[in-house]
Amino acid sequence: MAETDPMTIDERRKYIHKIWGRYRDASKREKSMLLDEAEKITHLHRKSILRLLNGRLSRKKRGKERGKTYGTRVGDAVRLIAKSLDYPCAERLKENLIWMAESLHAHRELCLDEELRQQLEEISVSTIKRLVNYPQRRLDRISQRKYPSKPHNQVYAHIPVKRIPWDTLTPGHFEVDTIHHCGASANGNYIYTLQLVDVATGWCEIAATYGNAYTVMKDAFDFILARLPFPVLEFHPDNGPEFMNGFLIRHWQYLVPHLSISRSKPYRKNDNRFVEENNHSLIRAYIGNGRLDSDTQLHTLRKLQECLWLYHNLFLPCMRLKEKSLSPEGKLRKSYDKALTPLDRLLASDLPDKSKLFPLVELRKSVNPLRLREHIDSLIQTLLALPCLPPDQKLDVRSTYLNLKEPSVTLSFEPFFSFR
């Protein structure tokens, strides 16, 4: 309702009800002034205002209801026009009744004569609302119908939706994600980084792939599981098609027979909060958001990620949330445990077999962390200086495989890192 519209009957009654108490307790002069003011505001006759103030303020029900102004013919015509326009609101329908009635008359859907035309011109918006009965017509609108959705991928139906609890203590529960190195455009093939983060210890596994097809993802998981120094208990990816396909899931179950697989809720990044955070701190923070799509960039990125794998898991300490509590003021308090490297957390965990961790301890002793950091910086500069693939060239995906012949054999790390 606009501010310039005249007051309705109910609004006039409300105003008179507001001044009723003042009028009752006012003097004769003040009562006269109140009546003058009420006349100007409500535009009612002075005697009508006095009758309301001295009598009953609430509206009386009619003793005899008025007859219908518009018959069934007008109602049928309005409903037919409303159906033709997919039941627009009464305000829009009012302005388009005449030309739409003429159109339906020309197509022999409606019989329009002068009497019906005049009634359609005079009908009000409120009457249209009553005749069409919009609350019941809501589901008749095509735009409001809920059509059956397409059948979901059966892979999604068989994988439960959950999140790994933040206070998980047993190593082996991994959040999984991919990072796109596509730059400003996602056209064509480009390099991805597959990342796995253990919720309990912060241990990270990364592998660069060219594209996200099943064959390259399978190759990357073979490489990661062969290098991983402790068993996998659970994979928790997002809903990306590179993970949610039957080929890769069957391959996971082949590599780890008793593997538990779960997924996050669609479009909820917080369900994979640990790996999403590491997407920046372990990958984006080092190499940025530029496009990587050439063979030389892929091999340089893999060398860099081997160094980052060593640097993050063996040297960089991380703090883990230990407890959440509320202060007396109602504020959330968080306490963290001692800052330890992921390797030290694995050594302090309840892993039944820690034999694969001891070679990593010896490797950490032999590596100079300062020289490792300088080597990482050098590889980053080399990677960022490499050109992308020319538009007229294509890279054979089969030439980008990691070529791991025996994925069950633990890799030897000494040949890759000789910083002494």
N, C-alpha and C positions, 0 to 999 in steps of 0.2 A: 504494500500500500504506500503511495506517495504521500509526502508531507502536505501537499496542497489539496488532497482529496477531502471532501466534506465528511464530517463526523457521522458515524453510523448510529443507529438507535442505541445499541449496547454501549457505545462510547459516551453518548449523552447521559445515559443512566449512571455510568460510572462517575462522570464528573459531578452530577447532582448528588450522588451518594457521598462524594468527598466533601462537598460544602454543607451537607445536611447537619453535621454536628456544629459547625460554626453558625449556621442559620438559627439553630435551636437556641443557642446561648447568646445570640447577638441582641443588641438594642433595636428599637424600631428604625432608627436612622441607618444603622449598620445593615439591617435586613433589606432595606430599600436599596442600598449600594450593592449588596450581594446579588439581588434580583436583576439589577441593571447589568452587572457583569455577566451573569448567567445567560441573559438574553443575547448579549453580543457574541458569546462564545458558542452557545448551542443553537442559536437562531430559532428557539422555541418561543411560543407566545407566553407572556408573563403569567396568565392564568393557568396555563398548562404546567409551568414550573411550580407554581404555588400548590396545585393539586398533587404533584409528585412529592413535594417537600412535606406537605401536611397529611399525605395518605400513604399509599403503598409504593415503595421504590421498585420492587421487582416487577417484571413484565407479567401480565395476566395471559393465560392461555386462551386462545380463541374459543368462544362458545360454539361456533360453527365454522368449520374449515372452508376455505375458498375452493371453488371448483377448479378443475384443471384448465389452464389457458390453451395448452397444446394437446391435441389428441394423439392417438396411436400413429397416425399417418406421419406426423412431424417427427415423433420419436424414432420410427422405423427409418425415415430418411436420414436423420442425424447419425444414427448408428451405422447405416450403410456407408455414408460418407466417411465416418471415422474409421471404419474397417478398410476402406479403399486407401486411406492415407496411413495405415498401420497405427491407428489410435494415437494421434498426436495429442498434446495437452489441449484443454478446452480453449485456452487463450489463442493458440495458433489455429485451432479448428474454426473458431468463430469468424475469423477474417477470410476464410477460404471456403465457406459453405456454398456460396452462390455459384461461383465458377465451377466448383467440383460437381454440384448438382446438375448444372448444364451439361457438363461432360458426361456424366452418367446417363442423363436423359438422351443425349445423342447416341449413346451405345445401348439404349433400351434396357438399362438396368434400373432406371427410376423414372416415374411419371411426374414431371414437373409442370405445374400450372401456376397461374398468377396468385392464387390463394396460398399455395405452398411456398412460392417464392417470397411473398410478403412476410409470412411467418418465419422463414429462415433469416430474413433480414432483421426482424425484430427480436429474435430469441437472444437471451442473455447468456453470459458465460456460466453463471451458476446453474441455469436450467440445463445447459449442455452437460455439465458435470453430473447432474442427477439423471439425465436420460441415458448417457453412455455408461455410467456406473464404472468409473475407471479402476477402483480397487479390484473388481472382478475381471476386468479386461486386461489386467497386467500380463498375465500368462498367455493371452491371445496374441500379443505383439510378437512379431517375428524376431525383433531384436532382443527380446527377453527370454526366448526359448533356450533351453540348455540341451543342445544336441549331444548324443553319446560321443564321448571322446574316442580317439583312435586307440586300438589296443596297445597297451604298454609293452615295451620290450620285456620278454620273459626273464631276461637276466636280472633286470631291476626287481621284478616281483619276488625272486628267490633270495635276494641279498637283503638282510635286515638293515634298517636305518637306525643309527645310534651315534654316540660319540665316545671316544675313549676317555675315561675319567682322568682328571688332571692329577689325582693322587695315586696313580698306578705305580707300584713299586717293582714289579717284575719286568725285566728287560725283554724285548721281543715284540712289543705292540707298536707297530709302525703306522704313522700317517703318511700317505703317499700323494704326491702331486707332480704336475709338470709345469715348467716355466717356458713360455714362448719367447724366443729370440727373433721376433718378426719385425721389430721397429714400429713404424707408423702404419704399415700395411701388412695385412695377413694373407696377401695373395701369394700363390706359389708355394713351393716347398722351402722350409727353413729349418734351423736347428732348434731342438728342444733340450731341456735339461730335466731328467727324471730325478726326483729327490725323495728320499725316505728319511723320516725322523723318528727316532725311538722316544716315546713319551716319557719313559722312566728315567733315562740317562742323558738324553739329548744327543745321542750318537747319530750322525748324519751320513747317509750314503748318496752319492751323486754320480750321474752318468749322462754324457751328452749323446743325443741321438739325432739322426737326420730324418725329420718327420716324426709322426706318431702312429705309424701303421703297426699292425700286429707283429710283423717280423722284426722290426727294429726294437720295439718294446720288449719282445721276448728276449732278444739278444742282450739288451741292457739289464733285464732282471737276472739273466744267467750270470752276467758279469758281477752284479752287485751281490747276489746270494753266494757266489763263490768266494768273494772277498770278505764277506761279513764274518766276524769272529765269534758270533754267538747265534743260537737258533732263532728263527722267526716263529712267533705265535699267532700274530694277527696282522692283516693288511687292512688299512682303513683309507681308501681313496675317496675322491669326490665322485660326481656322477658323469664325468667325462667319458666320451665313447672310446677313448684309448684304453680305459680300464674296464668299462662295463660292456665287455663282449665275451661271448662264450669261449673263444679260442684262448684268450689270455687267462681267463679264470681256470679253465681246465689245465693250462700249463702251470699255473700257481699250485694247483692241487697235486699235479704230478711232481713238482719239485719239493713241496712240503705237504705230505699226505694229510696231516692233522691240522692244516691251516684254517684259522677262523677268518672269514671275510665279512666286513661290514662296510657301509657307506654313509656319507653325511647327507643331511637333508638338502634338497635342491636349493641353490642360491643362498646357502648359509655358510659363509666362509668361516664363521666362528667354530663350526664343528670340526674343522681341520686347523685349529688356531696355531699349533706348534709348527707345522710345516709351512703354513702361510706366512708366519713371522720369519722363518728361515729363508723363504724365497727372497726376501730382501737382504737380510743380514749376511747370508752366505753366498748369494749369487748376484742380485741386482746391485748391491752396494759396491761390488768389485768391478763388474763389467758394464753396468748401466742398462739402458733400454734399447740400444741400437740393434740393427738387423745383422744377423749372422746366417749365411746361407752357402758359403763356399767350402770346398774340401780342406783348404789350408786353415780356414777359421775353425773348422771342426777339430782337426788334429791339434791345433794350438790350444783350443778350449779344453780338450781332454787332458793335455799336459798340465794346464792350469788347474783343472779340477782334481787331478791327482795330488797336487801340492796343497790345494785347499782342504782336501779330505784329510791329509796328514796334519795340517796346521790346526784345523778345527777340532778334530777328535783327540789329538794327542797333546796339544799345547794350550788351547784357549779354554780357560775356566768359565763355567756358566753357573748361575744360581737357579735353584729350583724352589718353587713355591712349596712351603711346608705346612702352613696352617692359615685358615681364614677365620676371623672372629669379628664380633661387633663390639665397639667401644661403648661405654655408658651413654655417650651422646648419640649413639645410633650410627656411627660411621664405621665403614668396613676397614678392618685392619688385616694386613697381610704380613706374614713373617716368612723369611727365606732361610734355607739351610746354608751350610758352608759352601763357598765357591770352589768347585772341583771340575776337572776336565772330564769329558765323557768316558775316557779310558779309566780314570780313577774311580768313577762311579760304577763302572762295570766290575772293577776289581773289588769294590766294597759291596757289591750286590750278592744275592743268594744264588748265583748261577751254579748249577751242579758241575759244569765242566768249564774250567778257565784256562785250559792248556793253550788255546789259540791266542790268549791275551799276553802271555809272557814274551813271545817274539816281538810284539808291539812295544812292550816296555823296554826291551833291549834296543829296538829301533829308535825309540825316543831318546835314549841316552846317546846314540851315535849321531843324531841330527843336530846341527847348529840352528837354533830357532831364528837367530838374527839373519843368517845367510838364507834360510828358507823364506823369510819374509821378503828379503831383497829379491830373491828369485821369483816370487809371486808377483812383485811389482814389475819386474822386467817382462814377465809373460803377459801381464795385463797391457802394458804399453805395446808389446808386439801384436797382441790380438786386436787392439783398437786401431792399429795402423794398417791392418790387412784389408784389401778391397773385397767387396761383395762379389757374388757371381754375376757376370754380365747377363743382361736380359735374354740374349739369344742362346745361352748355354744352359744345359741341364746336367745334373749330377746323378750318376747311377747310384741308387740307394744301396744296392748290394755291395758296392765298394766301400761303404761306410760302416760295415759291421765290425764289432769288436773281435770277431773270430776267436772266440773262446772255445777251444776244442773239448775241454773236460770241465764243465761247470761245477762239478762236485769237489774238485781239487782246490785247496786253499792256495791263493796266489802268494808269490814271494814279493815282498815289498822293497828289498834292498836295491835291486837294479834301478828303481825309479828315483831313489833319493840318496844322493851321496854328497851331502853338504857337511864337510868336516873342517 
